[in-house]
Amino acid sequence: KLPSLGLQPVITPELVQGRVHLKCSYSPASPGPPVQYRVLWSRLSSPGKREQVHQETTPQPFSHVEMDGADLRLGDTVFCTVTAFRRGSPEQQSLPEDSKGFYAGIKFLPESLEIAEDGKEHDLTVLSTVPIACPGQDDSCKITLQLSTEDLGKSTPGPPDIALSACQVDLLPGPCSGSSCAAATVTATAVTDFAQDGNRVSRVSARPAAPRDLLWRAYMPRDVKVTVRDLPTGNCYSFTDPHIITFDGWRYESHKIGTFLLCRSEARPFEVHIRQWDCGGHRSATACNCGVAAR
């Protein structure tokens, strides 16, 4: 056998004549006599099991394969395995070298999220690891992803525990950088529901909306799970001839007549006004709640 050549094959995505291809690049660590390369492309068909999709022999230090939606589809994890041999001596082979698995499709970053019912916004990035092709001549150079949320914690579906800043995002064509060829970011916020319902798991789904590109039509990207940590909710009260209980449990009485500020947040635009009016008549000076306004 030939010694191990340190080919270090790497898969990168690129557009070839407007269609999505994967390129396997490799080269020997040190120059030597010319060799041929046998490149075997495979996809992960089930955990730990690969299925061969294409094979070629080439003198070039690279090999292409098309993401055609049949042999290679979005959602596949793809490998290339390269073996070198001397021309005219195919029996003298180097040891086969594997690339790392390349996941072709949509990814969420982070892949899972844990947030709390504290009103904070958390960035959720949706990215495509393959370039966006342009099938038409008009403005169809984008993939629109419809975003939805679902509560996984209940036997009967209820309102999800998270809210997104957008219902859809557009992935626009651009140069590939790192593992991203197109990306968009939304913010996810836990819904403050005033209920002590424990920690709950929701999921965010992204579905391509009416894509023209055949490659995207039957593709269902993986969901991202979002765990929402329940936080206790504060309560304050003003009732009858106003007895007032504050958030921290202090109790007051107020018999004044007029419109008052009951509560104001220092962190967000939230406040509650109450109106108290005479309800005791001539016998006693008593005020009662008769109106409320909340922002």
C-alpha positions as CSV (number, residue, x, y, z in Angstrom):
1,K,0.0,0.0,0.0
2,L,1.0,3.6,-0.4
3,P,1.7,5.4,2.9
4,S,-1.0,7.6,4.3
5,L,-0.8,10.9,2.4
6,G,-2.6,13.2,4.8
7,L,-5.2,14.2,2.3
8,Q,-7.6,15.7,4.9
9,P,-10.7,15.8,2.7
10,V,-13.1,18.7,3.4
11,I,-16.6,19.3,2.1
12,T,-17.7,22.8,1.2
13,P,-21.0,24.0,-0.5
14,E,-21.0,26.0,-3.7
15,L,-23.2,27.0,-6.7
16,V,-22.3,25.4,-10.0
17,Q,-24.3,26.9,-12.9
18,G,-27.0,28.0,-10.5
19,R,-27.4,24.6,-8.8
20,V,-26.3,23.6,-5.4
21,H,-23.2,21.3,-5.3
22,L,-20.9,20.0,-2.6
23,K,-17.2,20.0,-3.3
24,C,-14.8,17.6,-1.7
25,S,-11.2,19.1,-1.6
26,Y,-8.1,17.2,-0.7
27,S,-4.4,17.4,-1.4
28,P,-1.4,15.4,-0.2
29,A,0.6,16.9,2.7
30,S,3.9,16.7,0.7
31,P,4.3,16.8,-3.1
32,G,5.1,13.4,-4.8
33,P,4.7,11.5,-8.0
34,P,1.3,12.1,-9.7
35,V,-1.6,10.0,-8.4
36,Q,-5.2,9.4,-9.2
37,Y,-8.0,9.8,-6.6
38,R,-11.0,7.6,-6.0
39,V,-13.7,9.7,-4.3
40,L,-16.7,7.9,-2.7
41,W,-19.7,10.1,-1.7
42,S,-22.1,8.8,1.0
43,R,-24.9,10.0,3.1
44,L,-26.0,9.0,6.6
45,S,-29.1,6.9,6.0
46,S,-29.6,5.9,9.7
47,P,-27.5,6.4,12.8
48,G,-24.1,4.8,12.3
49,K,-25.0,3.6,8.8
50,R,-23.9,5.2,5.5
51,E,-25.3,4.8,2.0
52,Q,-23.1,5.3,-1.1
53,V,-24.5,7.9,-3.5
54,H,-21.7,8.5,-6.0
55,Q,-18.2,7.5,-6.9
56,E,-15.6,8.8,-9.3
57,T,-11.9,8.6,-10.2
58,T,-10.1,11.8,-11.0
59,P,-6.6,13.3,-11.2
60,Q,-8.0,16.6,-9.7
61,P,-7.6,17.5,-6.1
62,F,-11.4,18.0,-5.8
63,S,-14.7,16.3,-6.7
64,H,-18.2,17.7,-7.1
65,V,-21.6,16.1,-6.5
66,E,-25.0,17.8,-7.0
67,M,-27.6,18.2,-4.3
68,D,-30.3,17.0,-6.7
69,G,-33.1,16.4,-4.2
70,A,-33.1,12.6,-5.0
71,D,-29.8,11.0,-4.2
72,L,-28.7,13.9,-2.0
73,R,-31.4,15.9,-0.2
74,L,-31.6,18.8,2.3
75,G,-31.4,17.3,5.8
76,D,-28.7,14.8,4.8
77,T,-25.3,14.5,6.5
78,V,-22.8,13.9,3.7
79,F,-19.3,12.4,3.7
80,C,-16.6,12.0,1.1
81,T,-13.9,9.3,1.4
82,V,-10.8,9.6,-0.7
83,T,-8.2,7.0,-1.7
84,A,-5.1,7.7,-3.7
85,F,-3.4,5.3,-6.1
86,R,-0.6,5.5,-8.6
87,R,-1.6,5.7,-12.3
88,G,-1.2,2.3,-13.8
89,S,-0.9,0.6,-10.4
90,P,-4.5,0.7,-8.9
91,E,-3.4,-2.1,-6.5
92,Q,-1.1,0.3,-4.8
93,Q,-3.6,2.3,-2.7
94,S,-3.3,4.7,0.2
95,L,-5.5,4.2,3.2
96,P,-8.9,5.8,2.6
97,E,-9.5,9.1,4.4
98,D,-12.8,10.4,5.6
99,S,-14.1,13.9,5.6
100,K,-16.1,15.2,8.6
101,G,-19.9,14.9,8.1
102,F,-21.3,17.9,6.3
103,Y,-24.9,18.7,7.3
104,A,-26.8,20.2,4.4
105,G,-29.9,22.2,5.4
106,I,-31.3,24.5,8.0
107,K,-29.7,24.9,11.4
108,F,-30.9,26.8,14.5
109,L,-28.3,28.4,16.6
110,P,-28.3,27.8,19.5
111,E,-29.6,24.2,18.9
112,S,-31.6,24.4,22.1
113,L,-32.5,27.3,24.3
114,E,-33.3,27.6,28.0
115,I,-35.0,30.9,29.0
116,A,-37.0,32.3,31.9
117,E,-40.2,34.2,32.3
118,D,-38.4,37.4,32.9
119,G,-39.2,39.3,29.7
120,K,-35.6,39.1,28.3
121,E,-35.2,38.7,24.6
122,H,-33.0,35.9,23.3
123,D,-31.5,35.7,19.8
124,L,-32.3,32.7,17.7
125,T,-30.5,32.4,14.4
126,V,-31.8,30.4,11.5
127,L,-29.1,29.6,8.9
128,S,-28.7,27.6,5.8
129,T,-25.5,25.6,5.3
130,V,-26.1,25.5,1.5
131,P,-26.2,28.5,-0.8
132,I,-29.6,29.9,-2.0
133,A,-30.0,29.3,-5.7
134,C,-32.0,31.6,-8.0
135,P,-34.3,29.6,-10.2
136,G,-36.1,32.5,-11.8
137,Q,-35.2,35.9,-13.3
138,D,-37.4,37.9,-10.9
139,D,-37.1,38.6,-7.2
140,S,-37.4,34.9,-6.3
141,C,-33.8,34.8,-5.1
142,K,-34.8,33.9,-1.5
143,I,-36.1,31.2,0.7
144,T,-38.9,32.3,3.0
145,L,-39.2,30.2,6.2
146,Q,-42.6,30.2,8.0
147,L,-41.9,30.1,11.8
148,S,-44.3,28.6,14.3
149,T,-44.3,27.7,18.0
150,E,-45.9,24.8,19.8
151,D,-46.2,23.8,23.5
152,L,-45.0,20.2,24.0
153,G,-45.8,20.0,27.7
154,K,-49.5,19.5,27.6
155,S,-51.6,16.6,26.5
156,T,-54.1,19.0,24.9
157,P,-52.3,21.7,22.9
158,G,-52.4,25.1,24.6
159,P,-50.9,28.5,23.8
160,P,-47.1,28.1,23.5
161,D,-44.9,29.4,26.3
162,I,-42.7,31.5,23.9
163,A,-43.3,34.4,21.6
164,L,-41.2,35.2,18.5
165,S,-40.4,38.6,17.1
166,A,-41.4,37.5,13.6
167,C,-43.6,34.9,12.0
168,Q,-41.4,34.4,9.0
169,V,-37.8,35.2,7.9
170,D,-36.1,35.4,4.4
171,L,-32.9,33.7,3.6
172,L,-31.2,35.7,0.9
173,P,-28.3,34.6,-1.4
174,G,-24.8,35.6,-0.4
175,P,-21.3,34.2,-0.1
176,C,-20.8,31.3,2.2
177,S,-18.8,32.0,5.3
178,G,-17.9,29.4,7.9
179,S,-20.9,27.0,8.1
180,S,-23.4,29.7,7.0
181,C,-24.5,30.6,3.4
182,A,-27.6,32.6,4.5
183,A,-28.9,33.6,7.9
184,A,-31.6,35.5,9.7
185,T,-32.2,36.2,13.3
186,V,-35.4,36.5,15.4
187,T,-35.8,37.0,19.1
188,A,-37.6,34.6,21.4
189,T,-39.2,35.7,24.6
190,A,-40.9,33.7,27.3
191,V,-44.5,34.5,27.8
192,T,-45.2,35.8,31.3
193,D,-48.4,34.0,32.0
194,F,-49.0,34.7,35.7
195,A,-49.5,30.9,36.2
196,Q,-47.4,28.6,38.3
197,D,-47.2,25.9,35.6
198,G,-43.6,24.6,36.2
199,N,-40.9,24.5,33.6
200,R,-42.3,23.8,30.1
201,V,-40.9,22.7,26.8
202,S,-42.0,24.4,23.5
203,R,-40.6,24.0,20.1
204,V,-39.9,26.4,17.2
205,S,-40.5,25.0,13.7
206,A,-39.3,26.5,10.4
207,R,-41.1,25.4,7.1
208,P,-40.1,26.7,3.6
209,A,-43.1,28.6,2.3
210,A,-44.0,27.7,-1.4
211,P,-40.3,27.5,-2.6
212,R,-39.7,27.5,-6.4
213,D,-36.5,25.5,-6.0
214,L,-37.3,21.8,-6.2
215,L,-34.5,21.1,-3.6
216,W,-36.5,22.9,-0.9
217,R,-40.0,21.6,-1.7
218,A,-40.2,18.5,0.4
219,Y,-37.8,19.6,3.1
220,M,-38.8,19.8,6.8
221,P,-36.0,21.3,8.9
222,R,-35.3,20.1,12.4
223,D,-37.2,21.8,15.2
224,V,-35.4,23.6,18.1
225,K,-36.6,22.9,21.6
226,V,-37.0,25.8,24.0
227,T,-37.3,25.2,27.8
228,V,-39.1,27.9,29.7
229,R,-38.2,28.2,33.3
230,D,-41.2,29.2,35.4
231,L,-40.7,32.3,37.7
232,P,-43.2,33.2,40.5
233,T,-45.4,36.1,39.7
234,G,-45.9,39.1,42.0
235,N,-49.4,40.2,42.9
236,C,-50.8,43.4,44.4
237,Y,-54.4,44.2,45.3
238,S,-56.7,47.1,45.9
239,F,-60.3,46.0,46.9
240,T,-63.6,47.2,48.4
241,D,-63.3,50.5,50.3
242,P,-59.7,50.4,49.4
243,H,-57.7,47.9,51.3
244,I,-54.3,47.8,49.5
245,I,-51.8,44.9,49.7
246,T,-48.5,45.6,48.0
247,F,-46.2,43.2,46.1
248,D,-44.2,42.6,49.2
249,G,-47.2,42.0,51.5
250,W,-47.7,45.4,53.2
251,R,-51.3,46.3,53.9
252,Y,-52.8,49.8,53.8
253,E,-56.1,51.5,53.7
254,S,-56.8,54.6,51.6
255,H,-60.1,56.6,51.9
256,K,-59.0,59.5,49.7
257,I,-61.1,60.5,46.8
258,G,-59.4,61.0,43.4
259,T,-57.3,59.3,40.8
260,F,-54.1,57.7,42.0
261,L,-51.1,55.8,40.7
262,L,-51.3,52.3,42.1
263,C,-48.3,50.7,40.5
264,R,-45.5,51.7,38.1
265,S,-42.7,49.5,36.7
266,E,-39.2,51.0,36.7
267,A,-38.1,48.6,34.0
268,R,-40.8,48.7,31.3
269,P,-43.8,50.9,30.2
270,F,-46.3,49.4,32.6
271,E,-48.4,51.2,35.1
272,V,-51.9,51.0,36.8
273,H,-54.1,54.0,37.8
274,I,-57.1,53.7,40.1
275,R,-60.0,56.0,40.7
276,Q,-61.6,56.2,44.2
277,W,-64.9,57.9,44.8
278,D,-67.1,58.7,47.8
279,C,-69.3,55.7,48.7
280,G,-70.0,56.3,52.3
281,G,-72.6,59.1,52.0
282,H,-73.3,61.3,55.0
283,R,-72.7,58.6,57.6
284,S,-68.9,58.0,57.0
285,A,-66.1,59.3,54.9
286,T,-65.4,56.1,52.9
287,A,-64.0,55.8,49.4
288,C,-64.4,52.8,47.0
289,N,-62.7,51.7,43.9
290,C,-64.8,52.8,40.9
291,G,-62.3,52.8,38.0
292,V,-59.0,51.3,36.8
293,A,-56.8,52.0,33.9
294,A,-53.7,49.8,33.0
295,R,-51.0,50.3,30.5
